[in-house]
Amino acid sequence: MERPPPQNPLTPALIFQSPNPPPPSPPPPSVSSVFNFTFGNSSYSVYNGSRTFGQAEMFCNTNGGSLLSVLSAEENAAVGQSLKNINVYGIIGNGGGGTVTLWMGLRINQTSKRYWTDGNDLTYLPPLFNGGIDVFADGGCYSLRCAPGSDCIWSLAVPPTLGCVNVTRDGFICKIDNNRYKGVYYLTRAGQPLGTVYALVRPPSPVSWRQADDNCKTMNGRLVSINTADEYWLLINSTSNLVLRNQFPPSDLDNFGNVRAWIGLQFITSLENSFWVDGTRADRGYNPQGIVLTHYYACYAIYCRIGFCDWQSTWCGDLLPAYICELRNEWSRR
């Protein structure tokens, strides 16, 4: 039986104004978008700003996307042509018209079979040398190296042991799969976003609770841990708005018309031995009274339909169509 929703009206605002939030993070270093383009169902933003691979990756994650993944020869050609069209050599880096380098999301891990930071497999690889990829190296991170009069090359940051950590590039490219990311939300203080960002993700296929949390880890986050009423109402309001705007296809809904999105609570057998994924014990997190004590070894998700939106328990192995990641970093917003 469903519990009645808490008595607080749902509002259409996507950004919830927190009355008493913690102090904001220090302002991030300056970075600016110089160009946006689309290909298929994806949107791309080219950013000017010297960053390490990790810093660029975090920035993309907390703005609702990932570092560029290139999944086909057609996409590779479209990205390269778009960079030529804007004369990227004259506006990125020092703007001197020479070679520029832009981080992409290729980080090769042969052991775990992980390649693109957005979780995609390596479905396309340009030819070695001759204007394709300069070297294929396990453990390496890659950027696009573009020079006037030639195609962009996938270029390994060397040495590979440090390339993913200390090497910087002139800029980077973020990619948003418009079918995958349904919304990015954040609490505000005095009209300014705080450091934590919440991304509601619809993966290509439904996922279990564990897989959802693993997917959030690839975005430098975890499934969301709800520790305050501010966080709770932000997520409830935001998910409700997506439902009202019909942002999920009928195939994503359960028999009652609910959209279901995993959150980071797993209940074992008691509040004392159950935790949110950030380590908060269940009896010390937000609204422990809302946890069903008789549903052992259950995981929690937001269930939302028109007229109802709240968290509920379900089997952790259920395959749900969405999940909410919590992303924390100091590079999040401009």
N, C-alpha and C positions, 0 to 999 in steps of 0.2 A: 504494500500500500504506500502510495506517495505521501510524503509529508507536505503540509500546506506551505507555500512559499513565505519567507519572512515578510513582515509588513513594512515595506518600503517601496514607494512607487518607482517603476522603471522610467528612466528619462531617456530622451533620444541622444543625449550628448555622448560622443565617443571618448572624450577626455574628461575624466572625473576630477573635480577640484577638491583636493584634500585640505581640510581645515587646519590640521596640526601635523604635517608631515615632518620627517627628519630634515636637517639642513641639507641643502643641495650639494652635489659633488663639485669639485673645482671645475672651472670651465675647460673643455677639451681644447687641444691645439687646433688652430684654424685649418680648415679644409673646405674646398669649394667644388661644386659640380659645374663642369664646363660644357657638358653635352648630354642629351638624353635621346635614345632611339629605341625602336621596337623591332622585334623579329618574331613572327608567330605569336604565341601567347605570352611571351616574355618581354619585360622592359629592362633597359640597360641604362646605367648612369656612369659617366666617366668623371673621375675625381682627380683634381690636381692637388697634390700634397705628399711630401716625402713621408713614407710610412714603412715599417717592417711588415712582413707577411701577416703576423698575428694582429697587429693594430688595424690593418686594412680589413682583415676578415671580421674582426669584432665590429668595426664600423658598419660594414654591410649587414651583418646579422641584426644589429639593433636598429637598422632602418628598414627592416622587413625583407631582407634578401640574403644573398650569399655572394662571395667573390665569384667572378665569371666562371661558368662551366661551358665548355664547347662540346656539343654532343653529336655533331654531324659536320660533314664538309660544307654543307650549305650554310650552317650557322657560322662556321669559321670564316667563310667568304664574306658573309653579311657584316660580321664584326670588323673585319679588316677593311672593307670598303667604306664603312661608316667612319672609321678613324681617318681614312684618307680624305673623305669628303669634308671633314672639319679642319683639315690641316693640323692634325694633332701635334705635329713636330713644332709648330709655331706657338702653341698655347699651353703645353704641358712642360713642366720642369723650368728651365731658364728661358724657354721661348725662343731659343736661338735658331730653331729650324733644323737642328741635327737629330740624332737618334734619341728616342725616348723609350722608357721602360714602364710598363703598367702591370701591376700584380694581377694575376688570374688565380682561380681557385684550385689549381692542380697541385696536390701534395701526395706523392706516391708512397704507398706503404704496401709492398708486395706481400708481406707476411699476413696482414689482416685483409688484404684485397680491398683496400680503400684508396680512392683516387681523388675524386672531386670533393671539395669541402661541403657541397650541398647534398652529398650522399649518393650522387649518380655514379654509375659504373663508367669505365673507360670504353665507351661505345665508338669513339672515333679518335684516331691519332694521325696527325699529318706525317708525311714521309720524313725520315731522318735526313738532316742536311738539306741542301737545295731549297731553302726557303720554307722548311716545315718545322722541325724541332731539332735543336742543336745536339742534344744528347738525352737519352732516357736513363734516369738514375734513380734507383730505389732510395727513398728517404728525402728526395729533393723537392723543393718548391719552385714554381715556375712563374714567369712573367711573359708578357708580350713585348718583344723588342722590335720597335718599328722605326724605319729609316726612310727618308724621301727616296722615291724611285724604286722601292722594292716592297715585297709583301712582309707582313709582320711574322716574326719567328717566335715559336715557343722556346723560351730561353731559361735554362737552369740557373738558379742562384747559387754561386759557388763561394766557398766550398760547401758541399751539401750539408755537412754537419752543422754549419752555422748559418746557411742561407735562409732557413726558415725562422731564424731567431734574430740575427743581428743585421742582416743586409736590408737596406732600404731601396725603394724604387721611386721614380718620379711621381707616380700616381697609381691608381687602381681602377678597376671596373667592377661595379656591383650589378647583379642580375636578380630580378624579381620574377618568379614564375607566378603569373597572375591567377592561375588555377590553384596554386598551392597555398599562397599566403592570403588569408582572408582579412587580416587586420593587425595593426600594430598599435598598442595602447600604452599610456604612461600616466602616472600621477603627476600633478603639477603643484607648484607653489608660486604664488604671485604671478600666475600665468606662464611660468617657466617649467619645462619638463624636468623631473628628477632623474637620477641615474638609472633606475630600474625600468626595463622595457618588457612588455608582455606581447608575445606574438602568437596569434591563433592560426594554426597551421592545418591545412587539409592535405595530407600526403596523397600520392598517386593511388594508393590502395589502403584500406583500413588496417590498423595496427593494434597490437596488444599494448597494455600499460608499459611493460618493460621496453618494448621496441620504441614506444613514444618517448620514453625518457632517454633512451640511447640516441634517438634522433635529435632531441634537444641538446645533448652533449656535443653533437657535431656542430651546433650553432653556438658553442661556448656558453651553454646554459643548462638548465634542468627543467623538468616539469614544474609548474608554478607551485610554490608553497604559499598558502594564504594565511597570513599572520595578523592581519588587521581588517577591520570593517571597511576601510577605504579600498583595500585590494579586492575584497569580496564584491563590493558594489560596482567597482570598475569593471570587473570581469562579467558579472551578471548583466549589467547594463549593455556592455559591448556585445556580448553573445546574443542578447535579446534583440539588439538592433540588427544584427546579421540575419536573424530569423525573420524579423519584420520585413526586411529587404529581399527575402528569398535568395540568399546568397549560397544556399546549399541545394543540390538537386534532390528530387524525391527519393532517389536510391540511397541517399545518406540518412534518411529518417527511419526511426524504429516504428513499430506498429501503432504507437500513440502519437506519432508525428514529431518526436523529439529529435533535435540535433544533440549529439553527445560528444563531449570533448574531454579527454583525460586531464586530470590535475594530479599534483604530486603527493597524494595521501594514500598510504597503504595501512589498512587495519589488520592486525594479527589476531589477538584474542582479548586484548584489554587496551584501555587508553595508555596505560603505563608502558606497554611493550610495543606500541605502534608509533610511527613517526612520519612526518612530512619529509620529502627528499632533502631539504636543507638541514635536517637534523633536529628540527623542532619536535619535541614529544607531543603526541596528539592531544593530551590533556592541557598543554600549555599553548597550543595554537589557537586560531580563531574558532569560536563557536564549537567547542567539543560536544556540546549538547546535541549538535546536528549529526553526530556520528552514530550509526546503528550498532549497538554493542553486541547484537546477536548474529551479525553477519561476519563470521570469522574469515580471515585470509581474503579480505575483499579490498578492492581498489576503488578509488572515487573518480567521478567524472561530473561535469556540469551537464545536466539535462535541461534542454530549453525548447519550448514551443510557444506558440501564441497563448498568452495568459498564464504561463508557468515557466519559471526559470530558477533552478536551485541545484546544489550538488546532491548526488545519490551514489549508493554503493553498487558495485557490479563485480562480476568475476574478473580477475586480473587478466585472464587469457582471452576475454572477449575482444573482438576486433572492432574498434570504433573508428569513425571516419575523420576525427579531428583530435587535436590536443593543443594545450596552451603551454608555451615555454616562457620561462622567466630568465631574462638576460641582464646581467649586471656587468657594466664596465665603464671606465672613465672616458672612453673614446666615442660614446654613443651618439651625441648630437652636437650640432654646430651652435 
